[in-house]
Amino acid sequence: MNETDEPRAEALAAKTGPETLSGSLAEPGEVALHMASGAHGADGPEAVVVDPAPVVEPVPVVVEPVTVAPPPPMPPKAKAKEKDGDSLIETVKTIVYALLIALVIRTFLFQPFNIPSGSMEATLLVGDYLFVEKFSYGYSKNSFPFSPPLFPGRVFGSQPHRGDVIVFKMPNANSPDYMKDFIKRCIGLPGDRIQLINSQIYLNDKPVPRVRVADYVETDESGIENHVPQYRETLPGGKSYLTLARHPDYPVNNSGPFVVPAGHYFMMGDNRDDSDDSRLDVGYVPAEDLVGKAEFIFFSIDGSLLEFWEWPWDIRFKRMFTSID
């Protein structure tokens, strides 16, 4: 191209504008422009080289798993304390359950008693341990520990029989033994008339049969034998038992008559001359003060229960697990 042609070419280029790119975009590294017609041959414009666009490689994103660190291990001492605490709780629970079961049995079924005095010899001896049946005569406030005033009278009550050996609360408020546990034999029911003449019981003006039997033999602390007159009494209804007559001239061996009021009972000890009973301070026993019926002896010892090293010689094995007549 000569110099005169350069203005024409510039004017033509300005008029027609740049040529549209044919086809698709050039691949990287190729020449991408062709000039318009009239710009042919070796004298045409120089080709423009377009650098390829940089290829952007995707950056991989690595997601690492999130791990939760475990709690620090409990020190051995803390674990031991926790176990000890659990064991203590279980022990307390066991004790509470056992006490509740014992309370239910004691209140509604059977209660153990021991004999501290000789007022019921020879039927019961000092050192006898026995079970009292709590449901025999129903339940009253005195069926419960400490005799709480939950309700008056008795519920599910039934009347004792003549000859029953009964535990009751001392009813005489003027006695130093008020509300202590006593055990005696029931002789009179409500409405009965009782009188003693020369140690002989008259029940509703009829003598209670009384037969002399072999003496009761006891040994005192010095080892000396003592023979006590013994009798077998038989009440109306057939109940039979043994009684002792230590002092025939004992004042209450001639006493009465006693008329048993309604809702009350007349009690006497089998050791007739050594018993505080309905003839003396005890008086008539209200039905509300009955605790239960003595049923059987489960243990008996002639000595101290605490001196266990003496048990082989002191335990009365023949009296154990015997019923009470």
Phi, psi and omega in degrees: 000137180266177186294328182288335181280340183296319178296320180297315182296321180294322180292318180296319179296322180290330183281311187277339182077178182290150181283143179290140178290129180270148177074203182271176178298143181294146177289156180302134178094351180270161174280131191252351185240144168233138182280164180289172181298148184097348178244069185246164170088184183290340181274359182293177181295153180289144180291144178261123180266122179264122178294139178296145178293139179297135179278122180267112179285134177295138179269116181294137178258118180263119178260112180275139179297143179271123180251134178265123182293131178295154179298150180299142181300143181288135178302145181305323181294322179294320178297317180297320179295320180296317178296318179298321179296317178297318180296321179296318179298316180296322178296316179298317178300316180299317180296317180297315179298317180297319179295321179296317178296316179298322180294319179296314180297316181295323185281319190250344185241284184224145177229133179277145175222159171236157184262115183264348185224171184261021185290345180247016174297146001265008179294313179235137181248156173300129183100358174283141174241129189223161175255136178251129179280118188278338186265003184299319184244021184083196187230144175224184178301332182282358173281344184256153175301136178069008175049057179292141182283068183285324181199155179276157175067210181234150173244146185055034186283150173218156186275137175297164174256154174299133179098349177295140172268119193234139169266133181214167176271135178302116188274347186280110182293341180272357181270145175295344180262017183306129178068013170278160181281126175242155174227124181214178177257136179282120180254321184236140177260169179306129180094348180288150176246122187235136177215145176247129177229113182052049178071358179268130179276133171248118182249114185054045176070014176240135181290138174279125182306135185217118186238133178287133178234189182299143182300151172275125184253125178232158181240127181278184184295338179272359180086009181271132179282142179230127181260125182244130177303136184231141182229154172249120177258150178226116182276160172305134186103348173097358180291126184235145184199168181259143175229159179248147177233085183282321186226093182302334181270013179300131189305321185286357175287352170228094185206165181102188006282154177244125177253117187284121180289165179299140178075015181228168182220153181253121185246144176219147174276150179288334173273078196304328184263012180214051185214128171270108186220205186293346175284341186238233188291331184297315181068200180283139184260118178294149179301328181296336185268002177287137179259315179171177183261129177288127187250306183206158178268126180254347178200148179209135182216137178259074184159193182278133178293333182283336180275072187295336179291346178263358185304316183305332180260337186265335183291133176267085186298328182291340182268346184290136178061040175250143179285158181258119180279000000 
